[in-house]
Structures are given as C-alpha cells and as structure tokens.
Amino acid sequence: MKYILILGDGMADWPCDELGGKTPLEYAKTPNFDKIAREGKCGMVGTVPEGFEPGSDVANLGVLGYDVSKCYTGRGPLEAVSMGIDMDKDDIAYRCNLVTVKDDIMTDFAAGHITSEEGAQLFSSLNEKLPKSVKGYPGISYRNLLVVKKGMGAESKPPHDIAGTNIIEYLPKGPDAKILMKCIEISREVFKDHPVNKKRISEGKNPATQIWPWSGGKKPVLEDFRDKYGLSAGMISAVDLLNGIAKCAKMKTIAVPGATGYLDTDYKAKARYAVEALNDLDFIYMHVEAPDEAGHLGSIKEKVLAIERLDEASGIILEKAEKSKEDICIAVLPDHPTPVALKTHTREPVPFAILGRGHDECTSYSEKEVNEKGGFGTVGAKDLLNIFFGKN
C-alpha cells in the first residue's frame, strides 16, 4: 500500500455572503475532491490543541501526528533546519518577515510579496549593521530568519494577524525584546533609502520598510517518521516551514521546479512529482500554500481559484491510483481554516476525506457536508495518520 496526502494550506473557511452563503470550498468546482469524498470516507479533525496559536507550524505538526506540547519550540527553528542553518543549542531562531509599516500601521505583512532576490539584497545590507550576536538569513520572498546567539526568547504577534492594525502594542516583549527592537530600528534605517525599495516604489509596489521577528525558539527534536509509522516518507512543499518539519522527522524533501509557495505555484508539477516519488517512498505529504495566501489577502476569487487548481492537479494523483497495480490510499484536507473575512488563521476542526478506508454518506467534499455526514466523526490530530495508514 502507498499513500498520498494532499494538504491545501488554509483551505477551510467560513460561509461567504458573496458566494451565496457557501464557503470557497463548497463553491469551488472540485470534481476530484468530491470523488475522494464520495467513494471514500470523511471526518473532521482538530489540528490545533488548546493553548496553542493556530499557526501552520502547529497544525502541520499535528496532522503528522506529533505532540506539539512535547516537540514544538517555535516556527523560526523549523525554518532554520530547512535552510541548513547550523544552530548552537543556546541560539534562538526567529521567523523574520519583511513587512510594510506606514505610520505604525501594518499595511502589508509580506511587503508586496517581495522577491527572494530583493530580500537577499536587503538582508545583505542589514547584516552589515546588525549587532555581532545577531544574524539575518534571507529565505523565500518575505519569509526570512533572524538568529540571536545565546537568546532568551521573546513574544510578538505574527504580522499576518495584525494586518491593518497599529503595531505598537504587538512589538516584541520578553528577554530578547531589547535586542530585537534594536534590530527593527536598524532595519528601518537601512531599508529607508535602499535601492531595492526605491525601485519597488517606482514600480508601484509596497516597499519593505522593516523586519518583523516572531515565533522564535531553539532547535527542535522530532521522532523519525519511519520509526513512528514504519513507512518511508517524502515532503513536497515550497515553504521552509514544511521542509524544516520534514528534515527534523527524517522525511525526504522533494524540490519541484515551478513550486513558489504562492498563488502562481505549479500545482500539476507537484502532483506529477508526488506520484513519481511513490516509486521509492511509501508516503508523500503534498503541501500547497496557495489557498492560505489567498485567505490572508482576503480574496475570495483567488481562494476559489487556488482550490480549483489544486483539485485539478489532484486528478493526476487519482488517475495514477486507478492505473497503478499497487493500492494507493489518498487523503485530502486543510491544516486549518484561513477565513477570507478574517485574513488570518482560526482553530476550528477541518474536513478530511480518505479514499481507501471505507465509505460513508458524503457525496461531496466541503466543511458542511463532511461535518454532517462524515463517517469518522471528529477525531484528534494524533489519530489522523493512524486512520489513514489503517492502524486504527
């Protein structure tokens, strides 16, 4: 038996008046997801335990069956692992967004989805001015890192949670707050007249006015996925967070040309690489960031489109399963909701559908249909993969 899990980040949502009271998932044309639900069995899964913020870090660790109360230290160090950053045991790695702040208002948590090349130039200039105990690491687009040697930790809000809000009360608090604030102030000066920002402004794009460090932690330790489930596993994702989780769990990370971590990602290429990877691996976790990005933008149109594109790509996986001589079990689910009305994550359970683990009365894949008719009921995140792998 082989397994592919299709994870549409932030795909779940709330009913939208603009869609006649339907969610984007209900409204979108999803014949392949509906087939998985109709011919398979469905349920709801709570991916975020009480006491934790509904971030993609916590939620995806939950989907993979890890107990975040024991293994989670922060988002930053997971991304550091993906980027190959060598952290000492006393280092704190913070996720560090490039953001646009005007008159103390967080106007854009992604600095107009700045390019990776532009971000690298900004961080090169920034590192020349930062204190010796701090170093910035450019990542993908607005997603970067700040590592504090012998750090003590600090709390600050994820920038996507405070879009359109005054940042003053959400600035870093805690032992590392002083040095993080110094880094923020330095970034404002360095970025103010930087050629990258001058060019972006001339092109009508939001400039990166400063950095925003958040979700820091020390290097995490996860149980090897093979030891946990007895299966070889691979991760397909364009974001450092998921690849960092995979590397910590000793899963193979599979790079896909054209995968961007944004709305323009190559959905079909991901599906093709997923089915190809089954030749060597037992389980593939295919993560697509686009629905979450659309949710953060507050765009119903883009979210529906992202869902439909992911569904279309999933047809490649279904076709492979139908033609394969070996049984392939397929699951589809979000990690958490990202309601377009809210532009950030929420913690309510999300719908999942599994083809190859029985049948129920669901005829389509959506929050309402699965919640009302799903044969698995509502399960905890720790049980999801055990159900998927036939261990429960």
C-alpha angles and dihedrals in degrees: 000000000000127000137209122183115196110205117191102193112229091352095142118084147160127272111279124213088213089061095048093263094310127123118240088255091053093044098045121091102248110162093159096049088046090052091053090051096042096048095034139042129272143202146156122260130198106218101175119063123214114277095033130098113245095249126150089246095060094037097051092045085053094050088052089053100250121145102237092195087068105032109027118101101156143301096264098066092048090056090045090058090052092050092050094243111163106226125192115224091257096048121109117210117202126195102240120200125198101228142177115236121177122182089346092305119125096231097167125014091195102042092239090312090292115210122259090241092054091047091052090054092050093049092047089058093042095053090059089064104034121105114269091249092061132063131181122216120200115226135168116329110309093350110099141142140242118196121199116199112230089000124180100202136252139206126235133153121261104256093232087062093059102041109151091014134114107262099208099095092042098055117120118295128187139047096326095041095101096055093040091053089050089053091049091051092048090050091053091055095043094047097042097088099011115145090235091059094042089055093046092051091049088054093050094251128134112262124225100249097177147339124268115203118199145149097035126179148145126273109294130223122215131182111254110264092227091053090048098048107010092240135111109238143193135197125216111191138128095214127085093226095066094039089051091053089049094051091048089052092046092244118149113255112219118202116212121199110235094025105130108166088239141083093285096057119135100253096178093050089056091052092048092050090047095057091042091052090058088074088073105019137053100216133030124193105201109194123190118189099190101093089053092050090051090050091052089050090053089232115147091182094054093044093052089047093050091050092049092049091050090049091050091051090048088063087072089058094047091049090052091050092051093050098039120107087213122068113255120197115205130198131184128192145130122247093226139336119274102189113206089218091059100032091214142069129289130194107230119124118276131218122256131185127196125196109205102033104085135285140276138171098281113123098179140019116255140113094260098043094048094043092052101038108018111132095210092057115202116332136181121253092247089063100047101085091039087058091045093050092045094247094123 
